[in-house]
């Protein structure tokens, strides 16, 4: 999606003009400034405005080992931490298919939501911007919005002519012997703009306070190439990218080898007619595969081949109403072959119509945002001959029509405070795994059993946010309650079947704990707070104190039992500033203990984490340099992440130092 | 020979005779003047104020600061026959009266003055700033020359604004003009 800017005009007074009689002298007139506003967050909203954007140096200072780590410090975010190489974010306790991750607005088409040990197929090294959307705006990407939507932008398709730029970026880390190099080049020739990037990243086994955890190393590389033809108000572009990664998942002698190749096509036109502000379209195809190697021998192969496409019509402002409507259509074939073939081959198709609107009301202190998304989702499984709980299956199909709606009412309490009440009702179609799984899943050490009769996951959410963004004290506080009448979870049900099949002998499959996908009523509630006291603010010296915290509690409503793997939250203090051209930050966070646990879970102790970072922008001969230095887990605390599937085997990384240098020519 | 003063003419402003021979005098206006805009101040929209004989316009030398990136789209100014009646032009330049702040960039002359979207590359890298362009408008209404009077500090952003105006903006035909055009790229 082309980034939006909001225009307004400041006025200046004008010009003067002198003309001398003898020789026609005139001074040019100075006219009203053209003000181009590129608001990242805040009051200037349009129907697609993300609630948070990370890019540039703000993204550069974050850890980059995986997407979960990049986002982990944001309010409401926890990670699935299946070792340092596979870590998906969870927001407000919602993860997997409930937290849609898109790449440039279309699906990532990987296998990361199928199992926590599968990495997201977009490496932070090639991501240039991360958007988090919530509420009505999130409906343009997903029907499941109670956690939000994460949109990753890699800039591979230029949407405009680009200035020439060449970037070399290096990063080194102590805790996993990280060594990462990336390069990118951008520019334009006539009406063509291009982008090329490549990276290489290597890590060794992870050091923790209890020692080195074996089988956690990784070796990845990726590259992308894209170009666009840009003419006046329109562009069309194409990109090709690839990612190869071999990584450990903390299991002895198990390595995952991942390969993805992705084509993307995107185009757009601004103001094609009086009725539209812009029309944008995108299509991507992906060929994803990963092989799980056991002692060097290929065990299981996961494949995801598919495409996703969308068209967005941004409507011209009509009266007080701004809006975007669109269509999305995609298909993917997912298959697992080998020891871990716990699923039949499936073909998954979905098409959706969506809209997101912003409406000013006659009472100027009020503004409405609302959106809808109606999907048609089909999961078709092929014939499946296997031994399992259900035995062989004939081909079958499940169809769903998820419908989601969201309304946000924004009220300016006064010039500084704004309150937003968001009401959402969301539905999500069960995925291929929740419907059709029947077999041992080594990643989670379990025997998974799907349910072909599952209905849609349904929930309603209410959220109240109060925010103040101006002045030396800024704050945002939100409380939410998400009530699912139907929430799909894996429920423990004894042990997996004993079978004679060779397939099931692997890893002692006969003794695998059995988990059934069931639908239960569930409640999620919690809150997030962030408050910043800007103590000093001049162009050269800044000092601020930040207070932050988040909390979430998730309960099976019928049994009052906790839902599994929910990180309860944290409270923290951050001190940040700018002095002598150094930006610095120090954080001290207490992560709450989790004592509200599911039946087969153990409690997790609370822990403190201290971290610090410094960055400096400077000139190095002809180029701009950005130096970053980060220290994490300063106290070298032994800590465990409750939302990790393998928390008991895997503490969080020990004290680490990471340094990076980015040179921009 | 026309001679008039803008409502806000400030005699103490720095005047530089840029092109002595052509007799064009340019009044610099401090950028600070629009850093803290007063809502009371009036606006002048792209209005034609004056015109010089085409020849003289064409001969305005590009007095280029070192860092200047010149993106000139020189269109042959083959409109020597255009008779510009200054008397008829002058009334249009009834400089600021107490006008209301425009909610949008709404030029009051015919022509095309589209406002760009914030470029994605600049937004992502946090590049912002303000700059002042000196725009020479030809008799055809097209921009014949754009120069940076005051840089934003970022060459790429300067170029973006210059390209935008040079390629997108069209004034009404028949009247030549030079305007100082401030551009503000604002990120929060």
Interface residues (C-beta under 8 A of the other chain):
Chain A: X2 X3 X4 X5 X7 X8 X9 X10 X11 X12 X13 X14 X15 X16 X17 X18 X19 X20 X21 X22 X23 X24 X25 X26 X27 X28 X29 X30 X31 X32 X33 X34 X35 X36 X37 X38 X39 X40 X41 X42 X44 X55 X56 X57 X58 X128 X129 X155 X159 X160 X161 X162 X163 X165 X186 X232 X270
Chain B: X1 X2 X3 X4 X5 X6 X7 X8 X9 X10 X13 X15 X23 X24 X25 X26 X27 X29 X33 X34 X37 X38 X39 X41 X42 X43 X44 X45 X46 X47 X49 X50 X52 X53 X56 X93 X95 X96 X101 X102 X103 X104 X105 X106 X115 X116 X117 X118 X119 X120 X121 X122 X123 X124 X125 X126 X128 X130 X134 X135 X155 X156 X159 X160 X163 X167 X168 X177 X178 X179 X180 X181 X182 X183 X184 X185 X186 X187 X188
